[in-house]
Amino acid sequence: MHFLPLLLSFFAFPALILAGGTITSPANGTVILPGQSFAFSYDPMADYSMSTYNYTVFLLTKPPASLYPSNEWSSGHYFGRFDYPNYPAVPYPTHPAPANLTMPDFSQRVGSGFGGGINISDATVYLVVLEEWATGSDNFGMTISLAVNELIYNGTTSN
């Protein structure tokens, strides 16, 4: 009977080793004002026998309703697509993520088109990272992971 807990803990161990694909900064619940620079750090899946290729960072102002096509799937801001130094996938990164990102000001007009802004306070927004990675096993395309941290936009209080 004492063997079963030991066996179960052995199978739980790989989950600890495979940890990755997490936004480490900013933390959940961080209050960030429009135009404010904030520290950004992402811990990718890259590890022994796991390669990270690219990751894309968005700030969504509403969570997606589904993965079905929609005219209003979500809204937000695109920060960019970055690579991460890891051998052998990306030994010399050409577009690493910056140490800081700047919170967009959604009260401002978007460019010269019809996009208008809106003033809003204490809004929950979602910092989203989609990462492309692979292992040594055969895969039908890249594996894509999703990491999300909830932030407070233009906050006067924190969660």
N, C-alpha and C positions, 0 to 999 in steps of 0.2 A: 504494500500500500504506500510506502514511503517513496517508492520508485516513480509513481505517477506524477507527483508535484515536481520532481527533478526533471522528468521528461518534458513536462509542459513548459518549465522555465527554459529548457534548452531550445525549444521551438520558438519561444518569444524573443530570444536573443537576436536572431537575424533582423527582426524589426528595428531593434536599437541600432544595429550596424547600418541598415539601409535608410536611416533618418536623413533627411535632406529635402530640398525643395521647399524651404521655408523663408519667409520674409522676416529677417531678424531686426530690422529697423526701417521704419518707425514701428513701435509696438502697437498692438490693438488698443483702441481707445485714445490714442494720441490726438490732442487738439492742435490743428494747424490752420493758420489764418491765410486768406487769399494773398498771393504774392510772397509768402514766407518760404524761405529755403529750409529744407528738412533733410536730415541724414537718411540715406537709403542704403540698405545692405540686404543682399539675398544670398542664402546658402543653397547652392545648387545640388543636384543629384550626383554630380561628378565624384567619383571615388574609384577604388580599385575595381577594374572590369566594368565601369560605368562611365560613359562619356556624355558630357553636356556640350551641346552645339550652340544654341542660341536661346535667349529668353526675351520675351516681350512684356513691357510694363504698361499697364493702363490704370487710370483712375476712373471708376464707374460711379455715377451718381445715383444709379438705381440698379439693383441686381437683375440679371437677365431672367426673363420669365420662363424660358425654355431654350432648347437648342434647335427649335424649329424656325424656319425663315419668318421674318417679321419686318415691317416697315419701321417699327420703334422697338428694336430688340433691347437696347439699353442706351445710355447717354454717358458722356464723360470726356476724358482727355487721353490722348496717346502720348506717352513719354518717350518711347523708342524701343528698338530691338538691339540687344547687346550680346556680346559673346564673353565667355569666361575662360581664363587660362587653365587648361587641363590637357595632359598628354595621354594619348596621341591625337585626340580630336582637334583641339585648338591650342597648339603649342605656343603660338605667337598671336594673341588677340589683337584685332585691328579696331574693335569698337567696344571697349570695356564700359561697364556702367559707371556713371559719375558717382562720386561719394555723396553728392547732394542733389535732390530734385527740388523744383519750385512748384508750390501749390498754385494751380491756375486760378485766375480771378473770374469766376463765372458770372459776375455782374457786368462784365464788359462785353461789347459786341464781338462777334466772331468774324474777323476779317472784314471785307467790304461787301459781303453778300447780305442775305436776309437774316443771318443768325443774330439774334438779340440775346442779351444777358438777363439775369434775374438776381436780385439780392436775396440771400437766404442765410440764416444763422442756425447753428447747432444741428447741422444736417449730417447724418451718417453717410459716409462715402466708402468705397471699397477699392483699396489698392490691390491690383490683380497682377499676378505674374503667370504667364504661360511659358513653360520650359520645354524645349525639344531635347530629348536625350535618348540614349540607346545602351544596350548591354552587348556582351559578346554573343548572345543567342540570336537566332534568326528572328526578324521582326518584319511585319508588313508595314513599312513606314516607320517614322520616328515615334517614340512614345512621347506623349504630351501630358505633362502634369500641370496642375492648377494650384496656386497658393493665393490666399486672400487674407488681408488684414483690414479690419474695420477701423476707420478714422473718423474724427469729428471735424467737419469743414466749418470754418468761421465760428468756432465754438466759444461760448461764454461759460460753458460747464464741461465736465468730462464724464465719461461713463464710469 
